[in-house]
């Protein structure tokens, strides 16, 4: 299952490029800007591998390289879909004190964390078993903030992925940490549970905390992707 959504955004490559007949891999190699937020040719190949027909998916990308797409979950990756603010705090924990993250995207005010297959099934169970689910108050005397409902997409589900080229500036889907290898490290349910717990425990004391995230008008690369496992 793969599909592409119509998008009229033009390529930001310094010159007009027709959508038809584009060498998508050459285009990805020639991109400039924040490395962490740009898909590489190897990352595009990994994404296409999630579809039942990778060659057809790559052909569709060549036709519409700036269009968002839809890819199935459950084989190459699962996706944990969280509110944007909570997701940003999870990323702060993953990158500041943890192993880093896999690919991450934003779409419609939500953050999509690409995770190891099977995470969508196990993470909700782990949260419930640890009593960290939405509305859970935890152990006696334990200080924590709420863990919002997590939407976990696995086998049988599909998600919208951002365009391979051209970061969206109008609220559309965009990469925060783009796929950059054919074999990306993907966090499992244990790692994402740890991030949720850390965010929840620190929620009440974040008022004066310094964020590693830049302001929206800054294009700084805030992730050292070489740190990932």
C-alpha positions, -999 to 999 in steps of 0.1 A, spaced: 0 0 0 14 33 -10 -1 65 -23 9 101 -30 -11 131 -22 -13 160 -46 9 189 -36 16 220 -57 47 231 -37 76 239 -60 111 225 -55 135 247 -35 166 239 -55 174 274 -68 158 268 -101 124 255 -114 125 218 -119 96 199 -136 80 172 -115 81 147 -144 114 129 -151 132 141 -120 162 121 -109 150 119 -73 183 105 -60 204 132 -77 181 158 -63 184 144 -28 222 144 -31 223 180 -42 201 194 -14 216 220 10 205 230 45 200 212 77 213 176 74 191 162 101 159 174 84 168 162 49 161 128 34 192 112 18 191 88 -12 196 59 12 168 71 34 145 73 5 153 38 -5 145 26 31 111 45 30 102 29 -3 110 -5 11 81 -2 34 57 -3 4 46 -36 -12 60 -24 -45 92 -3 -38 100 3 -75 65 17 -81 68 39 -50 102 53 -62 86 60 -96 59 79 -80 85 99 -60 102 108 -93 68 121 -106 60 141 -75 91 146 -53 75 174 -33 42 156 -25 35 140 8 29 103 7 12 75 25 31 44 36 20 12 55 33 5 90 41 -29 105 69 -42 83 98 -17 81 85 5 109 57 13 133 48 49 142 40 64 176 19 95 171 19 120 200 9 156 206 36 180 193 46 195 227 49 161 244 67 147 214 93 176 215 99 169 251 104 132 244 129 141 217 148 163 242 151 133 265 161 109 237 188 131 224 201 147 256 202 116 278 192 86 257 203 69 225 188 94 201 158 87 179 149 72 146 132 93 119 107 118 132 81 139 114 54 164 122 19 165 107 -12 183 118 0 193 152 13 159 160 47 143 161 53 110 144 81 89 160 92 61 137 98 30 159 108 -7 155 81 -30 142 60 -44 170 62 -12 191 26 -2 183 13 -34 200 37 -34 230 40 2 240 3 7 252 6 -25 272 38 -14 289 23 20 297 -8 4 312 12 -22 331 34 6 346 2 26 353 16 54 331 -13 56 307 -35 87 303 -50 96 336 -28 73 356 -16 88 389 13 64 395 25 52 429 18 68 462 36 101 466 51 100 431 53 133 413 44 132 377 26 149 349 1 132 326 10 110 297 -13 120 269 -31 93 248 -6 79 223 -18 68 188 3 37 179 2 27 142 13 -8 134 3 -37 111 -28 -27 91 -23 10 96 -8 37 73 7 71 79 13 102 59 50 109 54 65 143 44 78 150 9 113 138 2 123 174 -9 112 208 2 105 213 39 69 225 44 64 260 58 26 260 58 19 236 85 21 205 63 41 174 71 78 179 75 108 160 87 124 168 120 149 139 119 149 126 83 158 90 73 194 90 62 204 53 59 190 21 45 191 5 80 181 32 105 182 25 142 146 26 154 137 28 191 117 0 206 88 2 231 112 1 260 131 32 248 99 51 241 84 41 275 116 54 292 112 87 273 75 90 282 83 84 319 111 109 319 89 136 304 61 128 328 83 130 358 99 162 348 66 179 337 61 198 369 97 213 370 101 224 334 91 260 338 127 273 338 143 245 318 164 253 288 152 236 256 175 222 230 150 231 203 155 263 182 128 288 177 106 283 147 124 309 126 158 293 131 171 266 108 199 252 131 207 216 131 201 206 167 207 169 163 240 151 160 227 121 140 260 103 143 252 96 180 224 72 171 229 36 177 
